[in-house]
Amino acid sequence: MTDYNNESTLKQNPTLHMEALKTAITDGDEEQLKGLLTNEIFDELQKSHLIHLAEETGNSDIVKILKGTPATP
């Protein structure tokens, strides 16, 4: 089982980091999501994908958090 709280593992594996973000979004875990977003900058496509996922879950607080995350064009 993957430890999504292990920051060094997530930094070494970007795919694993994205999966941890998706898990936090679908679980509605705002605190975990905020921790994973620390010092994170997505491109617009990644950010859009995560926002869409959050909108599908119906959690408006998660959507707001993601919309406030910086992204590069």
N, C-alpha and C positions, 0 to 999 in steps of 0.2 A: 504494500500500500504506500502511496506517495504522501509525503509529509509536506502539505502546502504551506506550512508555517516555517519551513526551513529555507530561509532567505538565500543562502549561498547556492542551494540546489536550483532554486528558481532562476537566479541570475545566470547560471551556467547553461540553462536550457530554456530558451525563449518559448518553445512550443509548450513546455510544461507550465510556464508562467501564464500563457494564454489560457490553458485549460483550467488553471487555478482561478483565473478571473471569471471564466464562464461558470464554474462551479459556484463561486461566491454570488454571482448574479442570479443564477437559477435557484439557489438556496435562500436568497433574500438576506444574505449575511452582510450587512452594511459595514460593520467593523472590519471584517476580513477584507472586503473590497477596498475600503479606504487604505488599509495597510498595504495591499498589493499595488495600489495606484501611487503610492509615495514615490516621488522622483521619476514617474513614468510619463513619457510623451509618446503618443501614438501618431500614426499617420491618419488622415481623414477617413480612409476606408476601414481601418481597424476600429476606430472610434464609432463610426456609423454602424458597423456590425454589432458591436457590444451594446449600443443604445437600442438597436432593433431587438436584440435578445432580451434586454431588460423590459422593453415595451410589451413584448409577448408574455412576460411573467406578470405584468400588471402592477409592478411595484414602482410607484411614481417617485419615491425617495431614491431608489437606485438609479432611475433615469436621470434625475437631477444631478446626482453625484457624477455620473458619466458625462453629462453634457457640460459640466464644469471642468472636466479634465482637459488639459492642453493637448493640442494636436498640430501636426505640421501639415502644410498643404501638399 
